[in-house]
Amino acid sequence: MWHNCGVEQLVARRAHNPEVAGSSPAPATKTKAPILVLLLFKHYFMQQQGLSKKYGFHKTNLIIIFISLFCFLFGQFVSALILHAFDLSIAESLLNHAELSSKEINVLKLAQFFSALLSFVLPSVFCAYLLYDNWKSQLRITKVNYKSSFYLIPLFLLLIMPFMNIIIQWNESIVFPDSLRDLELALRASEDSSQLFIKTLLQGTGVFTLIINILLIGALPALGEELFFRGLLQSHLNDYFKNPHIGIFISAFLFSAIHFQFYGFFPRLILGLIFGYLVYFSGSIWTTVFAHLFNNALAVIVVYFQNLGKISEEVESFGTSSYEIIYSFVCLALAVFVARSLIINFKKRNKIINLVD
């Protein structure tokens, strides 16, 4: 349940207006040139919409990879510019495990905001708009037909958490053979760096800090990653394979792999599968954005109360001890019941909607 990733200026001038004889030239004023440029830009891409039908699956893959990689690198570039603009040695401080000042943490959060926005939200919307006739439909930006899902989804996620803690503990305990010892050390060092980065972002005990952290660590990744992995990639793969299970698994695998955290790979893969099937049965990206947001926000809130000293860190391992495992599997059985109710009601309501349409 742990997570974590463009500036344009248009300036125009017009010449002095000499229409009135004998009058002195009027001051330079702005024209509608920026608007015309934007309209031409929009017209060009409207002409390009539906390119996936023209190019086919493999060329569309290359376009998505190219745009996604460009946006990712652009996001990292903007983040680096932000850190450089404030002339702060944040990276060096993190590597040395030095404590950051509140200013440095705020700058780090600003850089993270642009990194997440440009790396996931931008390529998702841009690719869908460029490649498909109905970009909103392709990203599954539709209303949720089963409103009760907004309290059943949090209930389901809460019920599976003890079982997920077992998976997390197992994943973290994986030991490589001696021949791969260097690889294991590198992976554990990368994991420690990622955990340190998240803990640094989540420092603070103020209510305003909590709200900012929920928006930055909870809402923005939920929106961006779901648009990209479930909205763009999963829909694209499902259109080609005509088998939703293949698209759901591949997008979940990539979702987990892109975090570059092996010791959190398998629980994140399971979450990716849950989110994938949630979109598939509900037909709306908003259900999985909400689920992702709830999962991330809950993690942020837990760390917040840990910072206040109100919650022990042992809460993160609930369900893993020998006498708690029974509770984990009881909760898992109840979670299956809740999931079944969600699936049945999603199918029922979506069938009714399709008949009406």
N, C-alpha and C positions, 0 to 999 in steps of 0.2 A: 504494500500500500504506500510505498515510499517513492517519491519522485523528487521529477525535476523537470528552445533550446527550444528605410528608404526615405530618403529625404530628397524631395524635388522642389526646385524653386523655378517659377516661371515669371520673368520680368519683361515688360513690354513698354515701349515708348512710341509716341506718335510725333510727327513733325509739327512745327508751328502752323497755325491755321491762317493763311494769308487771304482768305476769301473776301474780307471786307477791305475795300481799298483805303489806303491811308492809315489803316490801323496798325498798331505795333503787333508783332507776333505774340500769340497767346502762349502761356506757359505750357510746357509739355504735359500731356495728360495720358492716362492709361487708356488703351484701346481694348477691344474685345479679342485681341490676338490670343491671350492665354485660353479663353473659352473656345476659340476656333480650333486651337491646337488639340484641346481635350476632346472636342467633338470629332475631329478627324481621327484621333487616336481610337476613340470608341467605335467610329464607323469602320475602321480597318479591322478591328478585332471582331466586330459583329459579322463582317464578311468571312472571317476565318473560323467562326464557330462551327462545330460539328466535324473537326478535323479527324477525330478518331475513326469516323466512318470512311474517310478518304484514305488515311494512312494504314489502317489496320492495327492489330494488337501490338506487334513488335515495334513498329515505328512510334506508336503512341507511348509505349514503354520508354523508349529513348527520350522522347520529348519530356515525359514526366520526370525521368531521372535527371535530365539536363537542367530543367527549371528548378527542381527541388535542390539539386546540388548548388546551383547558382544562388538561390535564395538563402540556403544555409551558410554559404561562404560570405554572402553579403551581410547576413545577420551577425556573424562572427566579426566581420570587419567593422560594422557599426559599434558593436560592443567594445572592441578594442579601441576605437576612436574615443568612446566615452571615458574609458579608463585612462587613456593617454591625456585627454583634455584636462582631467583633474590632477594629472601628474602624481598619481598615487601608486605605490609599490604593493598593490593588493595581492597580485599573484605571488610575489616573493614572501609576503607575510603569511599567506595560506600554506605555502610549501614549508615554511619554518614553524608552522603551527602557532604563529604569533596572534595575539588578540587584536582584532580590528576595532578602530574607533567607530562611533555611530555614523560619522560622515562617510567613512569608507564602506560601511555596510549599505548605506543608502545609495551610494554610487554603484555598488555591486548589484543592487536590486534593479536600478535603472538599466544597467547593461543587460541583466538577465531578462528584463521585460522586452527590450528590443530584439534580443536573440530569439526568444520564444515566438514573438509576433512575426518576425521576418522568416524564421526557419520553418514554421508550420502553417500558420494562418494564411500568409501571403501565397505560398505555392499551391495550397489547396484550392483557394478561390480562383486564382489566376489560371491554373491548369483546367479546372472544371469549366470556367467561362470560355477558355480558348478551345477546348477539345470537344465539348458536348453542346448539343442544341439547347437543352434545358439544364443549366448548371445547378440550379437549386434542387431539382429532382435527382440529379446524379449524386449530389452530396447528401441526399436524404433530408434536406431542410424542409420538413413537413410538420404539420401539427400532430400532437400525440392524441390518439383516439381514446385511449384508456387512461383517464386522469388518476384513477386510484393507484396507478403504477408509481406515482411520485411518493407514496408512502410504503408501498410494497418493496420497491427497489432498495431503499435504505435498510429495511428490515432484513432483506435477503443478504445484503453485504455485511450487516452486523452478525448474522447467524453463521456465515462462513469464515469469519475472522479467526476463531480458535483453530479451525482446520488449516487455514492459511498460515497461521503461526507455526504449525507443525511442518508445513512445506518449506517455510522460510528457514527454520532451524535445520532441516535436512539439507537444504541447498547450501547453507553457510558452512556445514560440516563436511562438505565434499573435499576429499584429499586426493591429490594427483599422485601417480606413481613417481618414483625417484627420478626417472628419466625426464619427467616434465616438471621437475621441482622449480626451475627458473620461471616457467610459465605461471605456475601457481603463485609464486611470490609476486610476479608482476600484476596478476589479476587481483590479488588481495591488496596490493598497494593502490591500484586503481579504485578498488571498492572503498578503501579508507579515505582516499581523496574525495570521492563523491559524497560520502557520508559527512566529511568535514565541511564540504561546501554547503550542503543542505543545512547542517547545524548552524553554520555561520549566518546564513540567510534568515534562519528562524530565531535568532537571538532577540531578546527583549521581552519585557513583561507588561508593556502598555497595551491598552485596548486598541488604540489607533494602529499600533504595530501589528497586532493580531489581525485586524481587518485588512491591512496592506498585504500581510503574508498569505491570507486566504485568497485574496485576489491574484497575487503573483504566483504562488505555489499551487493553489487550488483551481481557480477559475480559468486563468489563461492557458495553462497546460491542458486542462480538460477540454477547452474549446479547440485549441490548435491541434492537439494530437488526435482527437476524435475526428475532426474534419479531415485530417490528412490520412490516418490509417483506416478508419471505418468509413468515412465519407468518400474520399477519393480512391484510395488503393483497393479497399474491399469491394466497392461497387464496380470498379474497373475490372478486377479479377473475376468477379461473379459474372459479368457480362461476357467474358471470354470463355471461361470453363463451363458455364451453365450448371455449375454445382456449387451451391453456397458454402458447403463445408470446406472446400479447397480454398476458396477466397478468404474465408474466416480464419483458417489456420495460418495461411501465408502472411496475412496482414498482422495477426497476433504474434507470429514469430518475429517479423520485422519490427513490430512495436517493442518487443522485449529486447531484441538485439541492438536496436539503435541507442539504447541507454548505456551500452558498453559496461554493464555491471553483471558479470557472470554469477556472482554470489547472490543475485536477486533475479536471475533469469527465469527460473521456473515459476515462482509465484506471479511474476509479471506476465509470463506467458498465459497462465490460467486466467488472470484478470483480462488479458487481451481477448481470450476466447469468450469469456462472459460478456464483455462489451460487444464483441462481434455478433453473437447470437441475439443480444438485446436489440441491436439495430435491425437484424434480419427479421425477427418476429414482430417488432413494433413498427417497422417501416419508417422510423424517425430518428434522426441523429440526436435529437434533444434528450431522448431517454438515456443514451449512453454518455452524453455530455454531463447530464445530471448525476449519473452513477459515478463517473470519473471525478466530478467535482466533490461529491459527498465523500468518496474515498480519500481524496487528497486533503480536503478541509478537515476531516476527522483526524488525520495524521498531524496536521498543523496545530489543531486545538490540543491534542494530547501533548505535543512538545511544549506548547505554551504553558499548560498547567504543570508540566515537569519543570519548566523554568521558574515557576512560582513556588515549586516545592509541594504542590498539592497532590501530585500523582507520582507514584513510584515507577521507575523504568521497568519493573517486573510486569507491568500491565501488558507490555508488548510481547511477552512470552506466555500469556495465559493460554491454557489448553495443551501445553507441551509436556507438562510433568506427567508421571505415571498415573497419579490419581485424578488428573484433569482430562485425560484423553477421552474418557467415557463421555464427558460433557461436550467435547469437540465433535464426536460422532453423532450425538443426539442433536446438537445444533445443526450439523450438516444434514441430517435427515429432515429436520424442519425446514431448512433452506431449500431442499429439493421440493418439498410440498409447496412452498411459496413460489418457486420457479415454475412449477407446473401450473399453478393458478395464473401467473403472469402470462405464460404461453397460451393457455386456453382462452383467456380474455382478449389477448392481442389478436389471436386468430379470428375470434368471433367478431370483434369490432372491425377489423380490417376487411373481413369478408362482407360485412354489411356495407361498409364504405364503398368497396369495389362494385357491389350490386347497384348502389345508388348512382355511382359514376357511370 
